[in-house]
Amino acid sequence: MECTINWMGTDGMSFVAQTGSGHMLAMDGAPEGGGHNLAPRPMETVLAGTGGCTAYDVVLILKRGRHDVRGCQVQLKAERAATDPKVFTGIHMHFVVTGKALDRAAVERAVALSHEKYCSASIMLAKTAAITTSVELVEG
């Protein structure tokens, strides 16, 4: 996996990442840190990537188990250390999974498998952050 980050100039703290798969991702800082608030902060992209990683796993596990999953949302709330390096110290992930006659145990198992075996991002972050999860099922 590769990624190239380019600073977008001397007037601010905007950066653009080009991923190995050819996609672009903008990042910026808060005004108090010299940024212009034009894009997510780098640590927000870490959190978003983690949410995407685990949501991908959960949907894939449920689909492979032939569950009628029709939607998956992950709401993440993170806490960071007060001093540098301001690593994540706690992350709660609330999964809202929509489908027809979903089995709560199967959804909870998919979430657990993601965090224990498949989601590289959450497994890495678990080295510094206490990760908790909750599940909400929506019939639809």
C-alpha positions in Angstrom: 0.0 0.0 0.0 1.3 3.4 -0.9 0.2 7.0 -0.4 1.7 10.4 -1.3 0.9 13.6 0.7 1.4 17.0 -0.9 1.3 20.3 1.0 -0.9 22.7 -0.9 1.3 25.8 -0.4 2.7 28.2 2.1 -0.5 29.9 3.0 -2.1 27.4 5.4 -2.0 23.8 6.4 -3.9 22.1 3.6 -2.7 18.8 2.2 -3.8 16.4 -0.5 -3.2 12.7 -0.3 -3.1 10.5 -3.4 -3.7 6.9 -2.5 -2.1 4.0 -4.2 -5.5 3.1 -5.7 -5.4 6.6 -7.4 -7.9 8.5 -5.3 -7.5 11.9 -3.8 -8.2 12.9 -0.2 -8.0 16.5 1.1 -7.0 17.3 4.7 -6.7 20.7 6.5 -6.1 22.1 9.9 -8.1 24.2 12.2 -7.7 28.0 11.9 -6.0 28.1 15.3 -3.3 25.7 13.9 -2.8 27.7 10.7 -5.4 25.9 8.6 -8.4 27.2 6.8 -10.9 24.5 7.8 -11.5 23.5 4.2 -11.3 19.7 4.8 -11.3 17.1 7.5 -8.4 17.1 10.0 -5.9 14.2 9.5 -7.0 12.5 12.7 -10.6 12.7 11.6 -9.6 10.8 8.5 -8.0 8.2 10.7 -11.3 7.8 12.6 -13.4 7.8 9.4 -11.1 5.2 7.9 -11.5 3.0 10.9 -15.3 3.3 10.7 -15.2 2.5 7.0 -13.0 -0.5 7.7 -15.3 -2.0 10.3 -18.5 -1.2 8.5 -17.1 -3.0 5.4 -16.3 -6.1 7.5 -19.7 -6.1 9.2 -21.6 -5.9 5.9 -19.4 -8.5 4.2 -19.7 -10.9 7.1 -23.5 -10.5 7.2 -23.9 -10.9 3.4 -21.7 -14.0 3.4 -23.9 -15.4 6.1 -26.9 -14.7 3.8 -28.5 -12.2 6.2 -30.8 -9.7 4.5 -28.7 -6.6 5.5 -29.9 -3.4 3.7 -28.0 -0.7 5.6 -25.1 -0.1 7.9 -24.2 3.0 9.7 -21.4 3.4 12.3 -21.4 6.4 14.6 -18.0 6.9 16.1 -17.1 9.1 19.1 -13.5 9.3 20.1 -11.5 10.8 23.0 -7.9 11.8 22.6 -5.1 12.3 25.1 -4.8 15.8 26.4 -1.0 16.1 25.6 1.1 15.3 22.6 1.0 12.8 21.1 -2.7 13.2 21.2 -3.5 9.6 20.5 -7.0 8.2 20.7 -7.6 6.9 24.2 -11.2 5.8 23.8 -13.5 5.1 20.8 -17.1 4.1 20.9 -18.7 2.7 17.8 -22.4 2.5 17.6 -23.6 0.3 14.7 -27.1 0.9 13.2 -27.8 -2.1 11.0 -30.9 -2.2 8.8 -32.4 -5.3 7.3 -35.1 -7.9 7.2 -35.4 -10.1 10.3 -31.8 -9.6 11.3 -30.6 -11.8 14.1 -29.0 -9.7 16.9 -26.5 -12.4 17.8 -25.3 -12.6 14.1 -24.9 -8.8 13.9 -23.0 -8.7 17.3 -20.9 -11.6 16.1 -20.0 -9.7 12.9 -19.0 -6.7 14.9 -16.9 -8.8 17.2 -15.2 -10.6 14.3 -14.4 -7.3 12.7 -12.7 -5.9 15.9 -11.0 -9.1 16.9 -9.8 -10.5 13.5 -10.4 -8.5 10.4 -10.4 -4.7 10.8 -6.7 -3.7 10.7 -7.5 -0.1 11.6 -9.5 -0.8 14.8 -7.0 -3.5 15.8 -4.2 -1.0 15.5 -6.1 1.7 17.4 -6.9 -0.7 20.1 -3.2 -0.5 21.1 -3.8 2.9 22.6 -7.6 3.3 22.7 -10.3 1.4 24.7 -12.8 0.5 21.9 -16.4 -0.2 22.8 -19.3 -1.1 20.6 -23.1 -1.1 20.6 -25.6 -2.4 18.1 -29.0 -1.1 17.1 -31.2 -3.1 14.7 -33.7 -1.4 12.4 -36.3 -3.5 10.6 -36.6 -2.4 7.0 
